[in-house]
Amino acid sequence: MNQNEPAPRPAAAESNAAWGAVGYLVSGPAIYGGLGWLLDRWLDVSFLLPVGLVLGSVLGMYLLIARYARKS
């Protein structure tokens, strides 16, 4: 193996990375959608749930890209 080549990653590490990606994609909309829903109820408005869902999706994708798009 050449010094410039990265060491091969085991299959378990690949599976953990995949589940981590799913966690980012699910937790963003869940958390920010939940906060939007709570603020909708508290402020008696109806637009914060969709705003929270979109914001959570965007932030989840950003975190996913920031975490896993690095060169290995």
Secondary structure, DSSP 8 states (H G I E B T S, - for coil): --TTS-----HHHHHHHHHHHHHHHHHHHHHHHHHHHHHHHHHT-SSHHHHHHHHHHHHHHHHHHHHH-S--
